[in-house]
Amino acid sequence: MASGYATLKSRPLKLVFDIPISRIEKFWQGLKEGKVLATRCRKCGKMFFPPVADCSECYSQDMEWVELSGEGELETFTHILVRPASFQDEEPYTVAIARMKEGVRVLAWIKDVEPTDLKVGMKVKLKADTTLEGEPTYVFVPAE
Amino acid sequence: MRRVAVIGVGQSKFGNRQDVNVAELTFEAVKPAVEDAGIDPKSVELVTVGTAGGWYEEYLPAVVTSEYCGFTGAGLMRCEAACASGSAAFYAAYTAIAAGQVDLAVAIGVEKMREVDTPTTVELIGRAGYYLWEFHNFGMTFPAYYAMHATAHMAKYGTTEEDLALVAVKNHKYAAQNPLAHFQKEITLDEALSSFPVAWPLKLYDCCPISDGAAAAVLASEEKVRELGVQEPVWVAGIGSSCGTANLSKRPNYVGLMAAVKAADLAYKQAKLGPEDIEVACVHDCFTIAEIMAYEDLGFCKKGEGPKLIREGQTEIGGRIPVNVDGGLKAKGHPIGATGAAMIYELVRQLREQAQLRSRQVPLKNYIALAHNVGGTGHYCYVTILRR
């Protein structure tokens, strides 16, 4: 970047990756149907969010889908003002981590609340949503 | 396992270094390290290069920097552990010598972060977690990951924004006495507290700068130390490494870093030392909250009492355990792959009583120092204990 020193512009390189999601495709289908799904190992019973196709606990590959209740408690959060290059079109956003009733934790944006009104320990609701680009995602909203 | 010593160290000036490319910047650290060790670069058997990369043009930085420094023919690897890449390189060189594979190695850390614009750097470091689950839809940033720890620490232990700012004030004070630091100016508590929010509760002065820099260490076996007649070897007394989950959502809590606790435990056990024995430390203060958590994770105080240490001035020179008297990542700068190697540079200089400037030399009795280098947000951690 502009520094006053002599520099040479590199050839440009734009990278877009095609990320395979076929083994957990049901998760994105679920979001489109308004459901947030986790996976559970049929062998050892461990629950996973984000969902996985393979159990890191017992190495079983026999997993089942479970719909999350959406009930959670806020463990921490931050309000992001300085945003990455690919989020420059977004307004500043708030990201939270909540522990869900089922025991798993979820990281997602929290909407419909002023960041100054957030408190660690408050009840939140997790729900399916849509990104600015129209892609499926999930967000927290205050429980009441 | 054989004993391993650090026999030479070097560090480039940290900062916005668009006057040099990655190879030239590396040379700035390797030249003083090789000269300090008094070795012929052609005699180096293994070179380990810690760099995260992605923000500069070279895709095989290890071979590019090795060729430039005259190491062609030596064993070579690139080590990646995000912001702990420099420590990963040090660890790889240490283990190769300890195992008896080689007798003389050079561990390099280098990063060139200023060749792209700030939003791109924020993007690349933001992806340094679990891209698919925490960046793709949620745009997590590096300050945000640590901000979440600050929020949790404040809620649980009553830590304040002023406590965080005190870390920045301390580290800027020492950086002003370090000619190799990115920032060479002191700041006031008011300046820190009134700076703009980056990721609440973290403000500009809670964050390390985006820096270019390199550091290097020459490591040798005990036999090699004797053969070379090294006057002041600094021995690696203990070294520990541990990793945390990629997803922040899979951590048990947000008030400390499990990887740091585990890595410290391994290092203390190997060194047969405890936190009370450490006389000077470099800890990973990429953000002010990270330094406070480090005090606690390393056992310099009890969990939740980190803010008390900074309030009482216990981590300044003259206090119980001086921390980051080189300015830390916070003010010396954080060229991420270079940081781990730069901690070794600083601590070796401290242990030899060669701190530059002399005003920030820590008084030592038993000559024991500790480096704590975190990659990502506790995604990786390396703790290294050095002893003269």
Interface residues (C-beta under 8 A of the other chain):
Chain A: M1 S3 G4 Y5 T7 S10 I19 F49 P50 E75 T76 F77 T78 H79 I80 L81 V82 R83 P84 A85 S86 F87 Q88 E90 Y93 V95 I97 V104 R105 V106 L107 A108 W109 P115 K119 V120 G121 T131 E135 T137 Y138
Chain B: N16 Q18 D19 E57 R114 E115 V116 D117 P119 T120 V122 E123 G126 Y130 L132 W133 E134 F135 N137 F138 G139 M140 T141 P143 A144 A147 M148 H149 A150 T151 A152 A155 K156 F196 P197 V198 A199 W200 P201 L202 N247 L248 S249 K250 R251 N253 Y254
